[in-house]
Amino acid sequence: MFILSNFSERLSELMSDREINAPKLAEEIGCKRNTINRYLEGIFAPSLNVLIKLADYFNCTLDFLLAIDDENRANKFMPSPPFANRFAYMFEHFNKRKSELRDQTGIPESAIYNWLRGDTTPSADNIVLISAFFGCTVDYLVGREI
């Protein structure tokens, strides 16, 4: 499961490697400085959209950014399609049912249907659970890696 402190450490390392501070990173990806500070302090997990912006900025995989993988297998990434479209594709591609996702991960069915309708996107924790459910990388799940 996604551990916020691992993400915080990885983000801090990436920022240090790039020699960039929180205000500059916030400006670069279009968010508030306090938001970046909350990520670094392990208080707050980023949304899927912010995760993608951070991974694109640091030219790394989402799995590396989330500290799921210790090796950055970065290459050229596709622009991510709307999550609802990709999520529906994943069920069809892997021949899985929504009830299986609910039963195996404990994610409420209402959240699954909200994501499929495009009303919301999953949290970082749920993205990790979903990628494990489908047995794929987070980048593949969101359509950055084909």
Disulfide bonds with the S-S distance in Angstrom:
none
